[in-house]
Amino acid sequence: EDAGPDTLVAIVHANDPDGDAVSYAITGGNEDSNFQLDNQKGGIKAKDTKKHACLISHYVIDGSQTQH
């Protein structure tokens, strides 16, 4: 999909069963920094106007949300 600079392309959500704060991080697959992640709200934005394909997967490990 064509996305302009700073276009929101996805939002990830997580809840901690204890009510603790959740933070997000891109841990791989963003070597060219094509995507910018809001580590508190989970919004993922495209940083430029190039076409990008991405597969978003997530894992919950030890109560933490890992996004790549």
N, CA, C and O atoms as a GROMACS GRO file, in nm:
protein
  272
    1GLU      N    1   0.085  -0.117   0.000
    1GLU     CA    2   0.000   0.000   0.000
    1GLU      C    3   0.089   0.123   0.000
    1GLU      O    4   0.194   0.125   0.065
    2ASP      N    5   0.048   0.228  -0.074
    2ASP     CA    6   0.121   0.354  -0.072
    2ASP      C    7   0.087   0.428   0.056
    2ASP      O    8  -0.030   0.446   0.091
    3ALA      N    9   0.190   0.472   0.125
    3ALA     CA   10   0.169   0.548   0.248
    3ALA      C   11   0.263   0.667   0.246
    3ALA      O   12   0.382   0.653   0.219
    4GLY      N   13   0.210   0.784   0.275
    4GLY     CA   14   0.292   0.904   0.283
    4GLY      C   15   0.373   0.905   0.411
    4GLY      O   16   0.353   0.821   0.499
    5PRO      N   17   0.464   1.001   0.421
    5PRO     CA   18   0.545   1.012   0.543
    5PRO      C   19   0.456   1.028   0.667
    5PRO      O   20   0.356   1.100   0.664
    6ASP      N   21   0.493   0.961   0.773
    6ASP     CA   22   0.421   0.968   0.901
    6ASP      C   23   0.277   0.917   0.893
    6ASP      O   24   0.193   0.958   0.973
    7THR      N   25   0.249   0.827   0.799
    7THR     CA   26   0.116   0.768   0.788
    7THR      C   27   0.106   0.651   0.886
    7THR      O   28   0.191   0.562   0.887
    8LEU      N   29   0.002   0.650   0.966
    8LEU     CA   30  -0.023   0.539   1.057
    8LEU      C   31  -0.061   0.417   0.975
    8LEU      O   32  -0.158   0.420   0.900
    9VAL      N   33   0.015   0.307   0.989
    9VAL     CA   34  -0.011   0.187   0.911
    9VAL      C   35  -0.059   0.070   0.996
    9VAL      O   36  -0.115  -0.025   0.942
   10ALA      N   37  -0.040   0.076   1.128
   10ALA     CA   38  -0.087  -0.031   1.216
   10ALA      C   39  -0.085   0.017   1.360
   10ALA      O   40  -0.014   0.111   1.395
   11ILE      N   41  -0.164  -0.049   1.443
   11ILE     CA   42  -0.163  -0.025   1.587
   11ILE      C   43  -0.159  -0.162   1.656
   11ILE      O   44  -0.238  -0.250   1.622
   12VAL      N   45  -0.070  -0.178   1.751
   12VAL     CA   46  -0.064  -0.302   1.829
   12VAL      C   47  -0.114  -0.272   1.969
   12VAL      O   48  -0.098  -0.162   2.021
   13HIS      N   49  -0.176  -0.372   2.030
   13HIS     CA   50  -0.233  -0.356   2.164
   13HIS      C   51  -0.186  -0.471   2.253
   13HIS      O   52  -0.168  -0.583   2.207
   14ALA      N   53  -0.168  -0.441   2.379
   14ALA     CA   54  -0.138  -0.544   2.479
   14ALA      C   55  -0.192  -0.498   2.612
   14ALA      O   56  -0.202  -0.378   2.639
   15ASN      N   57  -0.228  -0.593   2.695
   15ASN     CA   58  -0.275  -0.564   2.831
   15ASN      C   59  -0.196  -0.648   2.928
   15ASN      O   60  -0.172  -0.766   2.904
   16ASP      N   61  -0.155  -0.589   3.038
   16ASP     CA   62  -0.089  -0.663   3.144
   16ASP      C   63  -0.194  -0.702   3.246
   16ASP      O   64  -0.266  -0.616   3.298
   17PRO      N   65  -0.205  -0.832   3.276
   17PRO     CA   66  -0.310  -0.874   3.370
   17PRO      C   67  -0.297  -0.814   3.509
   17PRO      O   68  -0.395  -0.806   3.583
   18ASP      N   69  -0.176  -0.770   3.547
   18ASP     CA   70  -0.156  -0.707   3.677
   18ASP      C   71  -0.180  -0.557   3.673
   18ASP      O   72  -0.175  -0.491   3.777
   19GLY      N   73  -0.208  -0.503   3.553
   19GLY     CA   74  -0.233  -0.361   3.540
   19GLY      C   75  -0.108  -0.276   3.527
   19GLY      O   76  -0.115  -0.153   3.529
   20ASP      N   77   0.009  -0.341   3.513
   20ASP     CA   78   0.134  -0.266   3.494
   20ASP      C   79   0.137  -0.203   3.355
   20ASP      O   80   0.067  -0.247   3.264
   21ALA      N   81   0.218  -0.100   3.341
   21ALA     CA   82   0.232  -0.032   3.213
   21ALA      C   83   0.290  -0.127   3.108
   21ALA      O   84   0.371  -0.214   3.140
   22VAL      N   85   0.249  -0.109   2.984
   22VAL     CA   86   0.297  -0.188   2.871
   22VAL      C   87   0.375  -0.096   2.780
   22VAL      O   88   0.334   0.017   2.756
   23SER      N   89   0.488  -0.144   2.728
   23SER     CA   90   0.562  -0.067   2.628
   23SER      C   91   0.591  -0.159   2.510
   23SER      O   92   0.589  -0.281   2.523
   24TYR      N   93   0.617  -0.098   2.395
   24TYR     CA   94   0.634  -0.171   2.270
   24TYR      C   95   0.771  -0.139   2.211
   24TYR      O   96   0.826  -0.032   2.235
   25ALA      N   97   0.825  -0.234   2.132
   25ALA     CA   98   0.953  -0.212   2.064
   25ALA      C   99   0.955  -0.295   1.936
   25ALA      O  100   0.900  -0.406   1.932
   26ILE      N  101   1.018  -0.243   1.832
   26ILE     CA  102   1.046  -0.320   1.711
   26ILE      C  103   1.182  -0.383   1.736
   26ILE      O  104   1.281  -0.313   1.753
   27THR      N  105   1.187  -0.516   1.737
   27THR     CA  106   1.311  -0.584   1.773
   27THR      C  107   1.384  -0.644   1.654
   27THR      O  108   1.493  -0.699   1.670
   28GLY      N  109   1.327  -0.637   1.535
   28GLY     CA  110   1.394  -0.689   1.417
   28GLY      C  111   1.314  -0.657   1.292
   28GLY      O  112   1.195  -0.627   1.299
   29GLY      N  113   1.381  -0.664   1.178
   29GLY     CA  114   1.314  -0.644   1.050
   29GLY      C  115   1.294  -0.499   1.010
   29GLY      O  116   1.225  -0.472   0.912
   30ASN      N  117   1.352  -0.407   1.083
   30ASN     CA  118   1.337  -0.264   1.052
   30ASN      C  119   1.476  -0.200   1.036
   30ASN      O  120   1.499  -0.087   1.077
   31GLU      N  121   1.566  -0.277   0.974
   31GLU     CA  122   1.704  -0.231   0.962
   31GLU      C  123   1.718  -0.099   0.887
   31GLU      O  124   1.810  -0.022   0.915
   32ASP      N  125   1.628  -0.074   0.793
   32ASP     CA  126   1.633   0.052   0.717
   32ASP      C  127   1.554   0.163   0.785
   32ASP      O  128   1.540   0.272   0.729
   33SER      N  129   1.501   0.135   0.904
   33SER     CA  130   1.421   0.232   0.980
   33SER      C  131   1.305   0.288   0.900
   33SER      O  132   1.276   0.407   0.905
   34ASN      N  133   1.238   0.200   0.825
   34ASN     CA  134   1.123   0.241   0.746
   34ASN      C  135   1.000   0.267   0.831
   34ASN      O  136   0.906   0.336   0.789
   35PHE      N  137   1.000   0.212   0.951
   35PHE     CA  138   0.885   0.226   1.039
   35PHE      C  139   0.924   0.287   1.172
   35PHE      O  140   1.034   0.262   1.222
   36GLN      N  141   0.835   0.365   1.227
   36GLN     CA  142   0.855   0.432   1.356
   36GLN      C  143   0.744   0.384   1.448
   36GLN      O  144   0.627   0.386   1.411
   37LEU      N  145   0.780   0.341   1.569
   37LEU     CA  146   0.684   0.287   1.664
   37LEU      C  147   0.672   0.377   1.785
   37LEU      O  148   0.772   0.414   1.845
   38ASP      N  149   0.549   0.411   1.821
   38ASP     CA  150   0.523   0.482   1.946
   38ASP      C  151   0.529   0.377   2.056
   38ASP      O  152   0.439   0.294   2.067
   39ASN      N  153   0.634   0.380   2.139
   39ASN     CA  154   0.656   0.273   2.236
   39ASN      C  155   0.556   0.272   2.351
   39ASN      O  156   0.552   0.176   2.427
   40GLN      N  157   0.475   0.375   2.364
   40GLN     CA  158   0.373   0.379   2.469
   40GLN      C  159   0.233   0.348   2.417
   40GLN      O  160   0.154   0.284   2.486
   41LYS      N  161   0.202   0.392   2.295
   41LYS     CA  162   0.066   0.376   2.241
   41LYS      C  163   0.054   0.264   2.138
   41LYS      O  164  -0.057   0.221   2.107
   42GLY      N  165   0.167   0.215   2.084
   42GLY     CA  166   0.164   0.103   1.990
   42GLY      C  167   0.137   0.140   1.846
   42GLY      O  168   0.118   0.050   1.763
   43GLY      N  169   0.135   0.267   1.812
   43GLY     CA  170   0.113   0.309   1.674
   43GLY      C  171   0.238   0.290   1.591
   43GLY      O  172   0.348   0.327   1.634
   44ILE      N  173   0.222   0.233   1.471
   44ILE     CA  174   0.335   0.216   1.379
   44ILE      C  175   0.311   0.305   1.258
   44ILE      O  176   0.206   0.297   1.194
   45LYS      N  177   0.409   0.391   1.228
   45LYS     CA  178   0.399   0.483   1.115
   45LYS      C  179   0.506   0.454   1.013
   45LYS      O  180   0.617   0.414   1.047
   46ALA      N  181   0.472   0.474   0.884
   46ALA     CA  182   0.570   0.468   0.776
   46ALA      C  183   0.648   0.599   0.778
   46ALA      O  184   0.589   0.706   0.792
   47LYS      N  185   0.781   0.591   0.765
   47LYS     CA  186   0.862   0.712   0.774
   47LYS      C  187   0.884   0.780   0.640
   47LYS      O  188   0.930   0.894   0.637
   48ASP      N  189   0.853   0.713   0.529
   48ASP     CA  190   0.872   0.776   0.399
   48ASP      C  191   0.761   0.732   0.304
   48ASP      O  192   0.665   0.666   0.347
   49THR      N  193   0.773   0.767   0.175
   49THR     CA  194   0.666   0.739   0.080
   49THR      C  195   0.691   0.614  -0.002
   49THR      O  196   0.614   0.586  -0.094
   50LYS      N  197   0.795   0.538   0.025
   50LYS     CA  198   0.822   0.414  -0.049
   50LYS      C  199   0.720   0.308  -0.013
   50LYS      O  200   0.658   0.312   0.093
   51LYS      N  201   0.702   0.213  -0.104
   51LYS     CA  202   0.615   0.100  -0.075
   51LYS      C  203   0.691   0.003   0.013
   51LYS      O  204   0.807  -0.028  -0.014
   52HIS      N  205   0.626  -0.045   0.116
   52HIS     CA  206   0.688  -0.140   0.207
   52HIS      C  207   0.593  -0.255   0.233
   52HIS      O  208   0.472  -0.236   0.249
   53ALA      N  209   0.647  -0.372   0.235
   53ALA     CA  210   0.568  -0.488   0.277
   53ALA      C  211   0.616  -0.525   0.416
   53ALA      O  212   0.736  -0.525   0.442
   54CYS      N  213   0.524  -0.557   0.502
   54CYS     CA  214   0.566  -0.597   0.636
   54CYS      C  215   0.472  -0.702   0.690
   54CYS      O  216   0.352  -0.704   0.661
   55LEU      N  217   0.528  -0.789   0.769
   55LEU     CA  218   0.453  -0.889   0.842
   55LEU      C  219   0.471  -0.857   0.988
   55LEU      O  220   0.583  -0.854   1.039
   56ILE      N  221   0.362  -0.833   1.056
   56ILE     CA  222   0.369  -0.801   1.198
   56ILE      C  223   0.331  -0.924   1.277
   56ILE      O  224   0.222  -0.979   1.263
   57SER      N  225   0.423  -0.966   1.360
   57SER     CA  226   0.394  -1.077   1.451
   57SER      C  227   0.430  -1.031   1.591
   57SER      O  228   0.506  -0.936   1.609
   58HIS      N  229   0.376  -1.098   1.689
   58HIS     CA  230   0.404  -1.056   1.825
   58HIS      C  231   0.414  -1.178   1.916
   58HIS      O  232   0.360  -1.284   1.888
   59TYR      N  233   0.484  -1.159   2.023
   59TYR     CA  234   0.504  -1.263   2.121
   59TYR      C  235   0.487  -1.204   2.260
   59TYR      O  236   0.525  -1.090   2.284
   60VAL      N  237   0.431  -1.280   2.348
   60VAL     CA  238   0.422  -1.240   2.488
   60VAL      C  239   0.516  -1.332   2.565
   60VAL      O  240   0.492  -1.452   2.574
   61ILE      N  241   0.621  -1.273   2.620
   61ILE     CA  242   0.722  -1.350   2.692
   61ILE      C  243   0.744  -1.284   2.828
   61ILE      O  244   0.773  -1.165   2.836
   62ASP      N  245   0.730  -1.360   2.934
   62ASP     CA  246   0.750  -1.308   3.068
   62ASP      C  247   0.672  -1.180   3.094
   62ASP      O  248   0.720  -1.089   3.162
   63GLY      N  249   0.551  -1.172   3.041
   63GLY     CA  250   0.467  -1.056   3.064
   63GLY      C  251   0.503  -0.936   2.980
   63GLY      O  252   0.447  -0.828   3.003
   64SER      N  253   0.594  -0.950   2.884
   64SER     CA  254   0.630  -0.835   2.801
   64SER      C  255   0.585  -0.861   2.658
   64SER      O  256   0.584  -0.975   2.612
   65GLN      N  257   0.548  -0.756   2.589
   65GLN     CA  258   0.504  -0.764   2.450
   65GLN      C  259   0.623  -0.732   2.363
   65GLN      O  260   0.683  -0.626   2.377
   66THR      N  261   0.658  -0.822   2.272
   66THR     CA  262   0.769  -0.800   2.180
   66THR      C  263   0.712  -0.794   2.040
   66THR      O  264   0.639  -0.884   1.999
   67GLN      N  265   0.742  -0.689   1.965
   67GLN     CA  266   0.689  -0.668   1.831
   67GLN      C  267   0.802  -0.666   1.731
   67GLN      O  268   0.903  -0.598   1.750
   68HIS      N  269   0.787  -0.742   1.622
   68HIS     CA  270   0.884  -0.736   1.512
   68HIS      C  271   0.818  -0.764   1.381
   68HIS      O  272   0.884  -0.763   1.277
   0.00000   0.00000   0.00000
